[in-house]
Each structure stands twice: as C-alpha cells, then as structure tokens.
Amino acid sequence: MGTLVAIGLAAGLLQVPVPAEAAVEPCYEAGELDINGDGYADAVVGDPEATVAGQAQAGRIVVLYGDADGRLGEGGRVVVTQATIGQVPEAGDRFGAAVATAHVDTDACLDVVVAAPYEDLGAATDAGVGHVIYGSLAGLNGGTSPTQVTQAQAGGVVEAGDRFGFSVAAADNLGHDTSVVAFGAPYEDLGAAVDTGAVNALQFSDSILVLPREITQSTPGVVGTSESSDLFGFSLAYGYDLINTYSSWDLVVGAPGEDIGKLNSAGAVTVINGVHDYPPDVFPSQSWNQDSPGVPGAAETGDLFGCSVATSVVDSYAPGSKQHVAVGAPGEAIGSRTTAGAVQLFSSTGSGLVPGKSISQNTAGVLGTAEKGDRFGFRVALLNAPKLRLAVSIPYEDIGSVTDAGSVQVFSVSNPADDKAYDAASAGAAGARTTGGRYGYALSAIQADNENVFAVGSPYHGTGRVHLITYNSSGYASRSWLPGSGGVPGGAARFGASIGGYDNTP
C-alpha cells in the first residue's frame, strides 16, 4: 500500500473577524457557490501543512472570495485556522487536508466541510476530526457557530489511527429537509481487521446533526466483507440517482486496498443507495471492480481501483438523462509498465452503473505514453463545460528530464481522443516544471455561475499553487493562485493540497 498518500495543506495565521453575536440577514440573494452572499462565486483551498501559531503542520484553509469581475475566487482572501473556529491548533493536525462545500444549513450561503484527519483526541493519536463551517453575509464563520464532528458524534467510536476525515463529501438538501455530509475513515479497524475502513454518513437539519450512521462493508446491505487493508472510504463522492430514480443522493465509496480473490489491493468501488432514504441499519448497494461484468480489462494485484472517484450530474431533471462516474486506478499496469495507471468510466440512468470506456495513456488517440510510475488516475474530476469533460491527474509523470513534474489531461467523455494536456509550464500556470512538483496532486471540478473550472493543485511546487483551467462564454482561459501573490496570503507550506467548490446540485 506504499503508493497511497494522504492529502495535506499548509501555513499562516490571518484570522477571520467573527462578530460576537453575528446578527446578519439570511443569504437569500447568494449565488450557488457564494459563501458570503455577495452574489459572486467563491472557492476554498487547503494548506494542511502550514505552521499556525508556531505549530508545524497544524494546517489552514484559504477562502478566495469572488468579486465584480465575475471570475471564481478573484476577490478578497482570508485564512481560516482551528483558532478561527474556537479550537486549538496543534502540531501535525493537518487541518484542511480534505475540504468540500455544500449548502449544509438552510440559508443560501455556501458552507465548508473541512477535516483534520491527524488530530489527536485525548490519548487517541491521529483519530481525526471534522468541522462544518457556515457561510454568512459576514463571511465564512460570521454567523452560525461551527459544528465540530468526531467519530463518536458520527455513529462510530474515537480510536487512535482511524484518520477520520481523510476524505470528505457533502451535498445539498434535495427536498428531504436535510443535507448530507460524509467523512471517510479508511484506517478504521474492525475487530481483527486492520485498516479495513469506514464511512460516517450524516444528515443536517439546518445546522443540527441528525441520523449519524457508520457504514462499513459489514453493514447489512453493503456488498462485501470488512477485511484488513481494504481502506474502505479512501475516496468519496455523492452522485445523484445512480441506482434508482428516487431523487436522492447515492454515496460512491472507494476501497483501493480491496483484495479481489487472491489479488491484493486490486481495489473496488461501492455505490450506497439513497443515504437520505434508509434507516440506520440497512443500506442497499452495488459494488464494482475490474473483474465485474462489462468492465474492460481485469483485476490485478496493486491496481488500486477506487483510489479516486468523481461524479457529474447532467440534466438531472430531464427524463432518461445520464449521470456519470469516473474511477481512478493509478496502480494499473499497462503491459509491463507497472503503476502506469488507468481510469474507468461508468454511466447511469437511475438503475445502476453501466461500465463504459477505460482510458490510459496507451488508449488510441490519447496524448502521451503509459510509463512506469506515472499513476494516471491519481485524481479524477468531471465537469460540464458545457460539453462533459473528464480531467485526469498524472502527478508522477516525468516530462523530459524533470522527474515527477506531473501533468493533467482533459478529455471529452464522448471522445477521449479529443484530449488536451496541461502542466506547470502551460500558459497561465505561472511557473516552470520542477522536479517533484507533482502538478495534479489535487484536482477539483468547480461549476460556478460565470465559468466552469478544473482546479489543479500542485502543493509540492515550492509552497504550493493552484492552476485554473477555465471555460466560459469567451472560450478557454487559464490563471493561477499563488501564495504571497495576487492577495493570496503567504506563509504557505502545501497550498493546493485540497480544493473545494464543486457544485453538483441538480
């Protein structure tokens, strides 16, 4: 399992002012990705290894507000740390290692879900903790007090080494009176099964946590069995009506360490049906691996299928419209080239996933060549721009003599040969390729009001950076967010290790 890497963020201490009794108006006029209700789209970038108040790797997030130019995140910037939300920054917490955004409470301002998966709770080292921080007209954390979530509050038990919050996912209210939030704890032990993994799925009624439940592969209805090193919950995504047409969220869970027969760490993905709809004891599900019927190729040792997952919602109110899921298998061998990587596509019209194309750098028409150690599929993202596009990160790609420079390839889902490649030397990326830069170590799709964006994180390029590959009415554009430049606060360590802001609401 040595190729599996946790995501982290970085440093600095610039507190967000918080009114004592924030008497602010509801965010009725907020845009879809608007944290502070000014009508402009905002973004959140994690920097989990930042030093805060002298505490190394305590971590932070940077909120990038939009402004009147209409572009995502090009207004003011503020830093939020554990101290901002009334907690104590401690060395090694890695607050911001995973972030997600959704409308969790009932106002129209966007909220932020952020985890510190290496937080110690009492004697339980690296137990992990999550937070829901609410947007308001006064900005993030300017109104409703944040909700802290431990594994005990989320249907489980706080234990050392679980890394609760290693992955996070969140999605809006769909008329069920509650929104949904999930935290992955892939290093959860169950009995004698070590690192089998768990997912803690929550619902929020306004800002009140309700119906917490812990889901494992031993939960009734969930396909499979909890086994050592499965890493169930390593990756997470909410998808809309993937298994049925009940107008509900299904939860896609990656378990890249799952053994398929005698094939160690071949990997699997489980889709858990209607997390709004079922009582806390039974969860109907479907599971897929590379030996499943219709999936191209075959399960092999070390494929790590499910290391990354992504969903896209396409015309969800149109009868018969397709939803899409992408699954990364960065350990896939292509011929004799080990850990070259591949991505598997699925679609759904509401009755379960249907396998589609498998894509690698050896797929006909695709740029580049599959090479040992590239890890194609380390991260995946899907975006309507307006044509459905798939972005695949290859953070360990060598470019010329630059080792592990990294790159991202963007495909038309309908035609993978319609393919463009980006790296740290691309126009607008504000830099040059660097050894170990790992361009694409983080990757997010962000569907904002005025532009659709693939946000590419390069947290190992200096103190980190984010490159935006954007699509709007004027066509393609490109720009970057750099710590210490353009208003982005300095003091970073791994800026761009996680990126939030995806609007997947139908």
Rosetta blueprint (number, residue, H / E / L):
1 M L
2 G L
3 T L
4 L L
5 V L
6 A L
7 I L
8 G L
9 L L
10 A L
11 A L
12 G L
13 L L
14 L L
15 Q L
16 V L
17 P L
18 V L
19 P L
20 A L
21 E L
22 A L
23 A L
24 V L
25 E L
26 P L
27 C L
28 Y L
29 E L
30 A L
31 G L
32 E L
33 L L
34 D L
35 I L
36 N L
37 G L
38 D L
39 G L
40 Y L
41 A L
42 D L
43 A E
44 V E
45 V E
46 G E
47 D E
48 P L
49 E L
50 A L
51 T L
52 V E
53 A L
54 G L
55 Q E
56 A L
57 Q L
58 A L
59 G L
60 R E
61 I E
62 V E
63 V E
64 L E
65 Y L
66 G L
67 D L
68 A L
69 D L
70 G L
71 R L
72 L L
73 G L
74 E L
75 G L
76 G L
77 R E
78 V E
79 V E
80 V E
81 T L
82 Q L
83 A L
84 T L
85 I L
86 G L
87 Q L
88 V L
89 P L
90 E L
91 A L
92 G L
93 D L
94 R L
95 F L
96 G L
97 A L
98 A E
99 V E
100 A E
101 T E
102 A E
103 H L
104 V L
105 D L
106 T L
107 D L
108 A L
109 C L
110 L L
111 D E
112 V E
113 V E
114 V E
115 A E
116 A E
117 P L
118 Y L
119 E L
120 D L
121 L E
122 G L
123 A L
124 A E
125 T L
126 D L
127 A L
128 G L
129 V E
130 G E
131 H E
132 V E
133 I E
134 Y L
135 G L
136 S L
137 L L
138 A L
139 G L
140 L L
141 N L
142 G L
143 G L
144 T L
145 S L
146 P L
147 T E
148 Q E
149 V E
150 T L
151 Q L
152 A L
153 Q L
154 A L
155 G L
156 G L
157 V L
158 V L
159 E L
160 A L
161 G L
162 D L
163 R L
164 F L
165 G L
166 F L
167 S E
168 V E
169 A E
170 A E
171 A E
172 D L
173 N L
174 L L
175 G L
176 H L
177 D L
178 T L
179 S E
180 V E
181 V E
182 A E
183 F E
184 G E
185 A E
186 P L
187 Y L
188 E L
189 D L
190 L E
191 G L
192 A L
193 A E
194 V L
195 D L
196 T L
197 G E
198 A E
199 V E
200 N E
201 A E
202 L E
203 Q E
204 F E
205 S E
206 D L
207 S L
208 I E
209 L E
210 V E
211 L E
212 P E
213 R E
214 E E
215 I E
216 T L
217 Q L
218 S L
219 T L
220 P L
221 G L
222 V L
223 V L
224 G L
225 T L
226 S L
227 E L
228 S L
229 S L
230 D L
231 L L
232 F E
233 G L
234 F L
235 S E
236 L E
237 A E
238 Y E
239 G E
240 Y E
241 D L
242 L L
243 I L
244 N L
245 T L
246 Y L
247 S L
248 S L
249 W E
250 D E
251 L E
252 V E
253 V E
254 G E
255 A E
256 P L
257 G L
258 E L
259 D L
260 I E
261 G L
262 K L
263 L E
264 N L
265 S L
266 A L
267 G E
268 A E
269 V E
270 T E
271 V E
272 I E
273 N L
274 G L
275 V L
276 H L
277 D L
278 Y L
279 P L
280 P L
281 D L
282 V L
283 F L
284 P L
285 S E
286 Q E
287 S E
288 W E
289 N L
290 Q L
291 D L
292 S L
293 P L
294 G L
295 V L
296 P L
297 G L
298 A L
299 A L
300 E L
301 T L
302 G L
303 D L
304 L L
305 F E
306 G L
307 C L
308 S E
309 V E
310 A E
311 T E
312 S E
313 V L
314 V L
315 D L
316 S L
317 Y L
318 A L
319 P L
320 G L
321 S L
322 K L
323 Q E
324 H E
325 V E
326 A E
327 V E
328 G E
329 A E
330 P L
331 G L
332 E L
333 A L
334 I E
335 G L
336 S L
337 R E
338 T L
339 T L
340 A L
341 G E
342 A E
343 V E
344 Q E
345 L E
346 F E
347 S E
348 S E
349 T L
350 G L
351 S L
352 G L
353 L L
354 V E
355 P E
356 G E
357 K E
358 S E
359 I E
360 S L
361 Q L
362 N L
363 T L
364 A L
365 G L
366 V L
367 L L
368 G L
369 T L
370 A L
371 E L
372 K L
373 G L
374 D L
375 R L
376 F E
377 G L
378 F L
379 R L
380 V E
381 A E
382 L E
383 L E
384 N E
385 A L
386 P L
387 K L
388 L E
389 R E
390 L E
391 A E
392 V E
393 S E
394 I E
395 P L
396 Y L
397 E L
398 D L
399 I E
400 G L
401 S L
402 V E
403 T L
404 D L
405 A L
406 G L
407 S E
408 V E
409 Q E
410 V E
411 F E
412 S E
413 V L
414 S L
415 N E
416 P E
417 A E
418 D E
419 D E
420 K E
421 A E
422 Y E
423 D L
424 A L
425 A L
426 S L
427 A L
428 G L
429 A L
430 A L
431 G L
432 A L
433 R L
434 T L
435 T L
436 G L
437 G L
438 R L
439 Y L
440 G L
441 Y L
442 A E
443 L E
444 S E
445 A E
446 I E
447 Q E
448 A L
449 D L
450 N L
451 E L
452 N E
453 V E
454 F E
455 A E
456 V E
457 G E
458 S L
459 P L
460 Y L
461 H L
462 G L
463 T L
464 G E
465 R L
466 V E
467 H E
468 L E
469 I E
470 T E
471 Y E
472 N E
473 S L
474 S L
475 G E
476 Y E
477 A E
478 S E
479 R E
480 S E
481 W E
482 L L
483 P L
484 G L
485 S L
486 G L
487 G L
488 V L
489 P L
490 G L
491 G L
492 A L
493 A L
494 R L
495 F E
496 G L
497 A L
498 S E
499 I E
500 G E
501 G L
502 Y L
503 D L
504 N L
505 T L
506 P L
